[in-house]
């Protein structure tokens, strides 16, 4: 048996878990699933990707201000 470490974005997390659980010989230990908060850079890159892909239509100033305050 092999152990895998997989990093996925929040937007596909549920899909990945569903896909892995549907596979016959894959066993997921519930205590091995962890969520790590993305860094500010990762959030900016993800937002940039969302804008480029047309998934964001409006700028959320409050969320942006919160991120800046964390710096």
N, C-alpha and C positions, 0 to 999 in steps of 0.2 A: 504494500500500500504506500502511496505517496501523499505528502502534505503540500498543499498549495497556499500561497499568500496572494490574494487578489485585491487590488485597489480599484474601486469603482466610484463614479460620481453618484451623488444622491439621486439624480434623475433616472438612473438605470439600476439602482441597488435592488429594488423589489423584483425586477425582471430577472436579474442574475440569480438571485436566491431561488426564485421559482424554477428557472431553467435547471439549476444544479439539483434541486430536490426532485425534479421529474426524471432525472437520469437514474437508471437501475442500480448501478454500482457506486454511486456517490453518497457518502454519509457526511452530514454536516453536524458538528458538535455545536450546540447552541451557545455554549460558553466561549467558543472560539470566535464568535462574530463580534467585532468591535467597531465603534465609530470614532474616527478621529476628526476633529474639527479642522477644516481647511485653513491654511494660512491666508493672510491678507492677499499675498501675491496670487495664490491659487484662486481665490474668490474673484479677483480682478480679471484674471485670465478666463475664468468661466463666464463672467459677465460679458467680456469682450466676445467670446465665442457665441453667447446667446444673442448679442446684438448683431453679429455678422450673419448668423443663421436666421435672423428675423423672429426670434422667439420672445424678444422684449420690445414692447412698443412705447414704453414710458420710463423715464429715469426716476428711480426711487431715491430722492435726496436724503430722506431720513435714514435709510439703510447705509448710504454712503457716508453720511455724517457720523453714524455710529462706528463704522469701520475706521474712520479717521481719528475718532476719539480714543480708540484702542491703541493707536500708535503712541 
